[in-house]
Amino acid sequence: DNCGVNGETSGTLAGVAGDVVTNGCTQYIDYTFNITDDCGNQAEPVVIRVTRLFDETPPTLTCPSDIEVFDCDGDPVIDIPIAYDNCDQDVSVTPIRSDGLALNDPFPVGETVTVTFTAEDDCGNQSSCSFTVLVNSCESPHCTYTQGFYGNLNGVACTPGGGGAMAQDIMVAALTNVGGEFNFGSLSTGNYFLLKLSDINANPIPAQNNIFKMLPGGGTPRKLVGFATYDVYATWADNDPLNATFRSKGRINNNLLSQTITLFFNLQMDTALNSVVLESTFATVDVECGTDTPIPDTTQIFNIPQSVINYLDMNGGATVANLFILANHALGAEYIGSLSHSDINQAVDAINRGYDRCRMKVAVPTEETYTDSFSGSIFTADFKVYPVPFKDYITIQYLFHYQSDVEIQIFDARGLLLMTTNDKDAYYGKEIRINTTFNMVGRDAIYYVKVISKTGVSIKKIVAMSY
């Protein structure tokens, strides 16, 4: 330019910024520059466009569903998911475990771990999702049955080896294993009940055998008084420990005795059950017969009084084997510290039901809340009723953890009251059989059973057997 001084070029440069324009995933600003020399001459405007990536939308990220596996299947392998960005940017995904370990480090058994994935794009937009991982212990399944099962002539069981067996066969094998008879209670105090092999198989008509008259049993858990055996009526003519009169003649009226006899049969059938360690709260799931394959959505929770566990810990260890010994000491009026017969009965019942029909221990679900038998913070009148379908009778087992008078009502589908039964001695685990005296209205008819205790009401539906 010749307008400069001493041949040097000079002039002015002025720039103007345009509006911010958004176009999809970008933004730009056009800067227009005008150049004017010292003589006032202007050059063609120069436009410079400055572009940047623009994105305010978080990436799309999907977590897997909650994972629950068993440690015998190996640790779960979790892949980091691919996150998608609407502007096709690079997206990083970072995993964080609630226990602070790396994503695919071994997961602790029995503890729920939360895994959180966080996705971030180049613009700093983030999204996250979480899921839980629970690895259950593959403890060996155990097979137990309840006093109601052993009192049922037609009961067929899954056994630890996977085969089926009749209740009578299991009981015969149990007594045979110990020489043909077993004393429940204590010989040293003279308070015991003698169960004989002949009580189970002496009569060629199976239903006429004594065991099917004794079980399922019921009555307040308590110590035995003196000696008794079924085939010597004089030893239980005082109504202890068997009912001496009326329709229930011969039935056990001490639930701790019937539960302990039931545990005896279970321990003889599944000897590995002896070494199971007791926990105040434990959970089990059903398994396919003869396998350790859990059946989904079958988790149940059971409770054992902590007082029983504490006592056993101080006296040889809190195992099922020692619980069986303790139950016999309690029946025999031996020293059991400050324990109640009811608490010991609850512990025995928890084992008999906890592995009922072959179940496997798993971690207690963390989302559940529980109330122990002595906290008193929640009162219900919960119960279970069987068989379903029923024909001539139903059996009710109380599942509430307190003693109470109970009224049991049965209604038809229209709400018409059909019959009422009162129980002046209801307590946890007790089973009561009710003969259905009303006329059936037809096959597959629906009825409702209502249990009313001093603090709660529960209703369950039952179905009559087709015939």
Solvent accessible surface area in square Angstrom, and as a share of the most:
residue,aa,sasa,rsa
1,D,85,0.44
2,N,158,0.81
3,C,43,0.26
4,G,16,0.16
5,V,111,0.64
6,N,146,0.75
7,G,70,0.68
8,E,124,0.55
9,T,95,0.55
10,S,55,0.35
11,G,40,0.38
12,T,92,0.54
13,L,116,0.58
14,A,57,0.44
15,G,46,0.44
16,V,94,0.54
17,A,59,0.46
18,G,37,0.36
19,D,121,0.62
20,V,90,0.51
21,V,58,0.33
22,T,73,0.42
23,N,103,0.53
24,G,66,0.63
25,C,36,0.22
26,T,47,0.27
27,Q,20,0.09
28,Y,42,0.16
29,I,45,0.23
30,D,38,0.20
31,Y,70,0.27
32,T,43,0.25
33,F,55,0.23
34,N,49,0.25
35,I,74,0.37
36,T,31,0.18
37,D,24,0.12
38,D,81,0.42
39,C,69,0.41
40,G,52,0.50
41,N,88,0.45
42,Q,134,0.59
43,A,54,0.42
44,E,145,0.65
45,P,73,0.46
46,V,67,0.38
47,V,92,0.53
48,I,90,0.45
49,R,138,0.50
50,V,82,0.47
51,T,80,0.46
52,R,149,0.54
53,L,80,0.40
54,F,47,0.20
55,D,11,0.06
56,E,131,0.59
57,T,65,0.38
58,P,67,0.42
59,P,6,0.04
60,T,87,0.51
61,L,25,0.12
62,T,103,0.60
63,C,24,0.15
64,P,56,0.35
65,S,95,0.61
66,D,99,0.51
67,I,40,0.20
68,E,109,0.49
69,V,38,0.22
70,F,23,0.10
71,D,57,0.30
72,C,75,0.45
73,D,112,0.58
74,G,37,0.35
75,D,69,0.36
76,P,20,0.13
77,V,124,0.72
78,I,7,0.04
79,D,117,0.60
80,I,87,0.44
81,P,28,0.18
82,I,129,0.66
83,A,12,0.09
84,Y,143,0.55
85,D,16,0.08
86,N,93,0.47
87,C,20,0.12
88,D,135,0.70
89,Q,21,0.09
90,D,114,0.59
91,V,36,0.21
92,S,68,0.44
93,V,28,0.16
94,T,73,0.43
95,P,40,0.25
96,I,109,0.55
97,R,7,0.03
98,S,80,0.51
99,D,57,0.30
100,G,68,0.65
101,L,87,0.43
102,A,64,0.50
103,L,20,0.10
104,N,77,0.40
105,D,51,0.26
106,P,95,0.60
107,F,10,0.04
108,P,40,0.25
109,V,74,0.43
110,G,33,0.32
111,E,105,0.47
112,T,52,0.30
113,V,4,0.02
114,T,51,0.29
115,V,0,0.00
116,T,39,0.22
117,F,0,0.00
118,T,35,0.20
119,A,0,0.00
120,E,67,0.30
121,D,7,0.04
122,D,95,0.49
123,C,50,0.30
124,G,42,0.40
125,N,26,0.14
126,Q,101,0.45
127,S,27,0.17
128,S,71,0.46
129,C,30,0.18
130,S,63,0.41
131,F,4,0.02
132,T,40,0.23
133,V,0,0.00
134,L,23,0.11
135,V,3,0.02
136,N,1,0.00
137,S,33,0.21
138,C,32,0.19
139,E,72,0.32
140,S,75,0.49
141,P,38,0.24
142,H,16,0.07
143,C,5,0.03
144,T,0,0.00
145,Y,1,0.00
146,T,18,0.11
147,Q,2,0.01
148,G,11,0.11
149,F,12,0.05
150,Y,0,0.00
151,G,17,0.16
152,N,68,0.35
153,L,50,0.25
154,N,108,0.56
155,G,6,0.06
156,V,88,0.50
157,A,3,0.02
158,C,21,0.12
159,T,26,0.15
160,P,63,0.39
161,G,76,0.73
162,G,25,0.24
163,G,41,0.40
164,G,62,0.60
165,A,26,0.20
166,M,74,0.33
167,A,0,0.00
168,Q,35,0.15
169,D,80,0.42
170,I,12,0.06
171,M,0,0.00
172,V,38,0.22
173,A,50,0.39
174,A,1,0.01
175,L,0,0.00
176,T,79,0.46
177,N,95,0.49
178,V,52,0.30
179,G,71,0.68
180,G,17,0.17
181,E,87,0.39
182,F,52,0.22
183,N,47,0.24
184,F,0,0.00
185,G,12,0.12
186,S,6,0.04
187,L,115,0.57
188,S,104,0.67
189,T,60,0.35
190,G,28,0.27
191,N,26,0.13
192,Y,43,0.17
193,F,0,0.00
194,L,24,0.12
195,L,0,0.00
196,K,46,0.19
197,L,47,0.23
198,S,50,0.32
199,D,1,0.00
200,I,0,0.00
201,N,67,0.34
202,A,70,0.54
203,N,53,0.27
204,P,127,0.80
205,I,103,0.52
206,P,55,0.35
207,A,46,0.36
208,Q,86,0.38
209,N,3,0.02
210,N,27,0.14
211,I,0,0.00
212,F,23,0.09
213,K,75,0.32
214,M,0,0.00
215,L,1,0.01
216,P,18,0.12
217,G,3,0.02
218,G,7,0.07
219,G,15,0.14
220,T,49,0.29
221,P,10,0.06
222,R,73,0.27
223,K,101,0.43
224,L,4,0.02
225,V,103,0.59
226,G,29,0.28
227,F,77,0.32
228,A,4,0.03
229,T,2,0.01
230,Y,29,0.11
231,D,82,0.43
232,V,67,0.38
233,Y,97,0.37
234,A,86,0.67
235,T,32,0.19
236,W,7,0.03
237,A,49,0.38
238,D,98,0.51
239,N,70,0.36
240,D,20,0.10
241,P,4,0.02
242,L,0,0.00
243,N,31,0.16
244,A,6,0.05
245,T,74,0.43
246,F,185,0.77
247,R,199,0.73
248,S,49,0.32
249,K,108,0.46
250,G,0,0.00
251,R,55,0.20
252,I,1,0.01
253,N,18,0.09
254,N,0,0.00
255,N,0,0.00
256,L,0,0.00
257,L,0,0.00
258,S,0,0.00
259,Q,2,0.01
260,T,0,0.00
261,I,0,0.00
262,T,0,0.00
263,L,0,0.00
264,F,2,0.01
265,F,0,0.00
266,N,0,0.00
267,L,10,0.05
268,Q,49,0.22
269,M,37,0.16
270,D,8,0.04
271,T,95,0.55
272,A,58,0.45
273,L,0,0.00
274,N,48,0.24
275,S,81,0.52
276,V,17,0.10
277,V,93,0.54
278,L,8,0.04
279,E,78,0.35
280,S,44,0.29
281,T,39,0.23
282,F,7,0.03
283,A,0,0.00
284,T,0,0.00
285,V,10,0.06
286,D,43,0.22
287,V,9,0.05
288,E,90,0.40
289,C,64,0.38
290,G,45,0.43
291,T,61,0.36
292,D,69,0.36
293,T,71,0.41
294,P,35,0.22
295,I,57,0.29
296,P,109,0.68
297,D,151,0.78
298,T,31,0.18
299,T,57,0.33
300,Q,90,0.40
301,I,46,0.23
302,F,6,0.03
303,N,24,0.12
304,I,4,0.02
305,P,2,0.01
306,Q,74,0.33
307,S,45,0.29
308,V,0,0.00
309,I,11,0.06
310,N,75,0.39
311,Y,43,0.16
312,L,3,0.02
313,D,86,0.44
314,M,163,0.73
315,N,77,0.40
316,G,73,0.70
317,G,20,0.20
318,A,6,0.05
319,T,32,0.19
320,V,0,0.00
321,A,31,0.24
322,N,33,0.17
323,L,0,0.00
324,F,26,0.11
325,I,87,0.44
326,L,5,0.02
327,A,0,0.00
328,N,15,0.08
329,H,64,0.29
330,A,0,0.00
331,L,0,0.00
332,G,0,0.00
333,A,41,0.32
334,E,54,0.24
335,Y,175,0.67
336,I,15,0.08
337,G,32,0.31
338,S,121,0.78
339,L,20,0.10
340,S,49,0.32
341,H,43,0.19
342,S,55,0.35
343,D,33,0.17
344,I,0,0.00
345,N,2,0.01
346,Q,8,0.04
347,A,0,0.00
348,V,0,0.00
349,D,1,0.01
350,A,0,0.00
351,I,3,0.01
352,N,1,0.01
353,R,30,0.11
354,G,0,0.00
355,Y,2,0.01
356,D,32,0.16
357,R,137,0.50
358,C,2,0.01
359,R,3,0.01
360,M,0,0.00
361,K,21,0.09
362,V,12,0.07
363,A,19,0.15
364,V,46,0.26
365,P,27,0.17
366,T,100,0.58
367,E,136,0.61
368,E,83,0.37
369,T,125,0.73
370,Y,80,0.30
371,T,30,0.17
372,D,56,0.29
373,S,21,0.13
374,F,114,0.47
375,S,59,0.38
376,G,36,0.35
377,S,84,0.54
378,I,108,0.55
379,F,97,0.40
380,T,63,0.37
381,A,0,0.00
382,D,54,0.28
383,F,1,0.00
384,K,67,0.28
385,V,17,0.10
386,Y,62,0.23
387,P,50,0.32
388,V,84,0.48
389,P,61,0.39
390,F,0,0.00
391,K,91,0.39
392,D,91,0.47
393,Y,65,0.25
394,I,0,0.00
395,T,6,0.03
396,I,0,0.00
397,Q,2,0.01
398,Y,0,0.00
399,L,43,0.21
400,F,4,0.02
401,H,51,0.23
402,Y,30,0.11
403,Q,95,0.42
404,S,11,0.07
405,D,82,0.43
406,V,5,0.03
407,E,58,0.26
408,I,2,0.01
409,Q,26,0.12
410,I,1,0.01
411,F,40,0.17
412,D,6,0.03
413,A,70,0.54
414,R,189,0.69
415,G,49,0.47
416,L,98,0.49
417,L,84,0.42
418,L,51,0.26
419,M,32,0.14
420,T,58,0.34
421,T,37,0.21
422,N,95,0.49
423,D,11,0.06
424,K,153,0.65
425,D,49,0.25
426,A,0,0.00
427,Y,5,0.02
428,Y,23,0.09
429,G,0,0.00
430,K,21,0.09
431,E,10,0.04
432,I,32,0.16
433,R,103,0.38
434,I,8,0.04
435,N,47,0.24
436,T,19,0.11
437,T,108,0.63
438,F,26,0.11
439,N,136,0.70
440,M,45,0.20
441,V,109,0.62
442,G,33,0.32
443,R,168,0.61
444,D,80,0.41
445,A,13,0.10
446,I,67,0.34
447,Y,1,0.00
448,Y,77,0.29
449,V,0,0.00
450,K,46,0.20
451,V,0,0.00
452,I,51,0.26
453,S,12,0.08
454,K,134,0.57
455,T,65,0.38
456,G,15,0.15
457,V,86,0.50
458,S,23,0.15
459,I,98,0.50
460,K,67,0.28
461,K,116,0.49
462,I,0,0.00
463,V,44,0.25
464,A,0,0.00
465,M,76,0.34
466,S,45,0.29
467,Y,153,0.58
